[in-house]
């Protein structure tokens, strides 16, 4: 279970590297400093709500559709 969660977080941070910090912050509603710290690996314990907001923003930015 933990490996799956860690893989998911790693995948999310890799996706974040493809986008500008400010674009992610605007799309997710997460403060740019928080986005930057997660993106740079400084914040190693972001909240589930923060990760979810970033995940949804990245999906929207990348054109991923959900049912």
Order of alpha helices (4+ residues) and beta strands (2+ residues): alpha-alpha-alpha-alpha
